[in-house]
Amino acid sequence: MKKTVISLIPVVVLVALLSLDISIFGSDAILGASQVALLFSAGICVWLSMWLFKTPWKDFEDAIRANVGDVTTAIVILFLIGAISGTWTMSGVVPAFIYYGVHLISPKVFLVTACVICALVSVMTGSSWTTIATIGVALMGIGKAEGFPDGMIAGAIISGAYFGDKISPLSDTTVMAASVCRVHLFDHIRYMMMTTIPSILLTLTAFLILGLSRDGAGADQVQIYTEVLSTKFHITPWLMVVPLLTALMIARKMPALMVLALSTLTATVTALVFQPDIIFGIGSSVCDGPRAKVFFAGTIETIYNSVTLDTGHPEVDALVASRGMLGMLNTVYLIICAMCFGACMRAGGMIAHLARLLRPLTRTRTGLVASTVTTGTALNGIVSDQYLSILLTSNIFSDTYAREGYENRLLSRSVEDSATVTSPLIPWSSCGMTQATILSVPTLVYAPFCLFNLISPLMSILVAALGRRIVRSR
């Protein structure tokens, strides 16, 4: 018990510091204050572990190296997402989505439509990140033009994206949960339908009610948006070639890195063809000289730098602002610090000690599933990474499920219902930081509207309490 109490100290320190940071700096906490909190808490963990648990320093070095190494691909993906943000916006793709979207999608069903679209794209891609970074960004602009609050729009987008990610056979988290728990992939997906389908139906119903209860933006405001966009950008259906080619690459199951890189390249060429004045204007703010040099400067600036266009309307300026690769640096910085904290907690054995707190609750079927769901959610906050949360939660409870005679697929479903879907709800987790950065909406603002992500863990516990299709060997 003493070791368990000691293991709580770094977590308590982290939560206290992050709460203080957010209260002082608000959404700007991601710019450095949160990173300091994570590294300081990691230092507390290392000090306590070396002093009281006699953990050698080399174990922490190895764990940090492994943890940070595991997210290198995600970091590259983040930079490419930043590049897509710049090129899709300045090429006119995102403005075109907004322009056509406000004409085609009724405000009354916008939230439901956004959720369904993201769900379908995410099933096809197997990646919530890719879905949110592409179609999600465009839907964010449409929702703003329709007059919906940022948090509500982001919640609908994230809910749909994580539903699709969760049930897609192409999803790495779905494959990982099934593999770690030794369950056949499609058995795992079919078993998840018992909790996932009711969760998404409740989510869509809630978004439909929210949409019907709102009037949306007035016709005059929508007209201002469309007129400004069509004046600033050359809006043409040919711009839709970029997302269509991206969808084609996804359908052919090309690697995410390749899809994002080629989509960035395609959008860059499109920008030079359809929006030469914008690219030239961006380049001329950087350098003078021959037109080719200015165009080159504008192209590079669009890809890597945060760019804002002056349309004469601040609301539209915010819609067509892009982050670029540079805008992802704070998120990368935060992810690395979060991985260091998670590595130190794991190397010091503190995660294993904290898991013992839940053992008395695993004596009943409902208690066991509730403990699994609670652990998966809590680990997202402790180790700040959904992959580690899936792995650790599965390892912590695998023996208990086997000892109690429950199927492995009950464990894999409980892990997915928690560790996978609650990650974007944690402000300092890799998913929470990424989605907040991509959509430009603070995690604490959109989290209350991520209805699917909030309902799924509760649905997992409810279905366990009902005992529906839960088989026990003894």
C-alpha positions, 0 to 999 in steps of 0.5 A: 500500500505504501508503494501505491501511495508513493506512486500517486504523488507524481500524478497528483503533482501533474494534475495540480500543476496542469490545473494551475497552468490552465487557470493562468494561461488558458489555451496558451498553456500548450506553449510551454507551461504544460511542458514544464509541468510534465517534465517536473512531474517526471523528475519527481517520479524519477527521484522517488523511484530511484530513492525509494524503489531503487530503480537504476537510472538506465531504466529511465533512459531506456524507457524514454528512448523507447517511448519517444521512438514510438511516436516518431512516425506520429510526429512526422504525420503531425508535420505533414498535417500542418503542411496540409493545413497550409496547402489545402487552405491556400490552394482554395480547397478548404474555402471551396468546401466551405463555399459549397458546404454552406449551400448544400448542408442545412444548418438543422442537420449540419452536426449530424451530417458532419458526424456521419461524414467523418465516421464514413471517412474514418472507417475508410482511412482507419485514421481519426487523425487523417480524417480530422486533419482533412475533411474535419478542417473543412467541416469546421469552416462550414460549421463556423459559417453556419453559426455553430459554436466551435466546441460543438462543431469539433465535438461532432467531428471528433465523435464521428472520426473516433467511431470510424477509427474504432470499428475500422479494420484498417485502424492501428488502435483496433488491430493493436487492441485485438492483437494484444488481447489475442482476439481475431480482428473481425471477432473483436470488431463484431463484439464491439458493435454491442456497445459502439452502435448504441453509443453512436445512435445516441450521439447522432440523436443528441446532435440532431436535437442540438441542430434542430434547436439552433437557428444557425447563422442568418442568410446575410452572414452566410452571404458575406462568407460566400461573397468574400471567399469567392472574391478572395479565392478562385472557387471552382469544382476543379479544386475538389480533385485534391480531396478526390485524389486523396480519397482514392489513395486512401481507398487503395490503402496506401500508407498514411505518411505517403497519402499525406505527403502526396496530398500536400504535393497535389494541393501545392500544385493546385495552389500555383495553378488556381491561386497564383495571386495569393501565393505571389502575395505571400511570397512578396511579403518574404522577398523581392526579385524575379517572379519565379523566386517570389512564387518559390518563397510563397510556396515554401511559406505556405507549406511550413509557416503560419499564414493569415490572409486579409479579407477585410472580415475578421471572421473569414480571416480566421476561417482561411488562416493556416498553421503550416508545419511551424504551427505543429511545433508546440504540439510536438514539444508537448508530446515528447514531454508527455512521453517522457513522463509516461516512460518514467512512470512505467520504468519506475513501476508506478503504473503497476502499483497504481493498478493494484488500487482497482483489484478489489473492484474486479470481483464482479462482472460489472466491477471488472469491466468498470475497472478496465474502463476506468484504468484505460481512461486514467492511463490516457491521462497518466502516460498521455498516449492511447497506444501505451494505454491500450497496451498497459490496460490489456496487460494489467487485466489479462490475467484477471479476465482469464482467472475469472473465466471471461472471454478475451474479446470482453477485455479487448472491447472494454479496452477500446471503449475506454483507452481508444476513445477517451484520449482526445478528451485529455488536454495533455494527451497526444490525441487531445493536443493534436485535435486541439491544434488541428481544429484550433479549439481548446480540448476543454472547449470541445470535450463536453460535445464529444458525445460518442467519446463520453458515452462509449465508456459508460455504454461498456459498463451498462452492457456489462451490467446487463450481461448481454452476450457475455460468456463466462466459462465458470 
